[in-house]
Amino acid sequence: MDENLKIKNFGIIGFPLLHTFSPSYFTRKFANENIEAIYRAYPLENVESFYTLTKEISFTGMNVTIPYKERIIPYLDELDPVAAEIGAVNTIKFANGKTIGYNTDAFGFEVSLMELIDHPVNIHGALVLGSGGASLAVCYTLKKLQIPYRIVSRTSKANLRYENIDQSILKTVNLVVNTTPLGMYPNINGKPDIPYQGLNENYFLYDLVYNPEKTIFLSEGFNRGCKIKNGLDMLFLQAERSWQIWNQPEM
């Protein structure tokens, strides 16, 4: 068979991948645009299985999600400068026998966030809830936009802990970004433990979770007059940016 006529393989790795958006998104894209390609979910119980998977299947591109956005880095040949600075990868390009890691979360978050806040000058401070791979991309973007931020985490001693967030701290910010899976389907009753009673119409709440459309975190803000947004269009934006990267000419 002509090499150019072979169906290209794409996929997403993570665990457990119960409700990943990417396979259905790219399958629809391939059908609508008459692209000869396959996109599948590959739930890996450990990141070391990446090597085995890529030996069994010849990939053109791959996405990476929880919990491997940081752990995948030692298994890649190269990193794009943005991914290297962020310290997290959600997109891999297979080119010239090498694996190259990229981060398209930051791009997607920046474009999506700007639609919510209009201009960085409207934000005088932010709380970033969570310290995982998605949080790293969010923090990179806030730094780029010159928005001061503090990370809130249950695990890192270097970050602000949830129990330390009081009204005085809440008054120093007007943007709160949830990067944790709290409130995501099927555990829709979860929410980050922050003092919601201190929120008002001057605050912006952004939730990277998109299923359900309005998490309890966003509902708490909405009921107090906050401007809110979920992560659905960020997801579309980062996915399309991944597609652009996979189709860049090989150097």
HELIX and SHEET records of a PDB file:
HELIX    1   1 GLU A    3  LEU A    5  5                                   3    
HELIX    2   2 SER A   22  ASN A   32  1                                  11    
HELIX    3   3 SER A   49  GLU A   56  1                                   8    
HELIX    4   4 ILE A   73  TYR A   75  5                                   3    
HELIX    5   5 PRO A   81  ILE A   86  1                                   6    
HELIX    6   6 ASP A  105  ILE A  117  1                                  13    
HELIX    7   7 PRO A  120  ASN A  122  5                                   3    
HELIX    8   8 GLY A  133  LYS A  144  1                                  12    
HELIX    9   9 TYR A  162  ASN A  164  5                                   3    
HELIX   10  10 GLN A  167  LEU A  170  1                                   4    
HELIX   11  11 TYR A  196  GLY A  198  5                                   3    
HELIX   12  12 ILE A  216  PHE A  222  1                                   7    
HELIX   13  13 LEU A  232  TRP A  246  1                                  15    
SHEET    1   A 6 ALA A  37  PRO A  43  0                                        
SHEET    2   A 6 LYS A   8  GLY A  14  1                                        
SHEET    3   A 6 PHE A  59  VAL A  64  1                                        
SHEET    4   A 6 THR A  91  ALA A  95 -1                                        
SHEET    5   A 6 LYS A  98  TYR A 102 -1                                        
SHEET    6   A 6 GLU A  78  LEU A  79  1                                        
SHEET    1   B 5 TYR A 149  VAL A 152  0                                        
SHEET    2   B 5 ALA A 126  LEU A 129  1                                        
SHEET    3   B 5 LEU A 175  ASN A 178  1                                        
SHEET    4   B 5 PHE A 204  ASP A 207  1                                        
SHEET    5   B 5 LYS A 227  ASN A 230  1                                        
END                                                                             
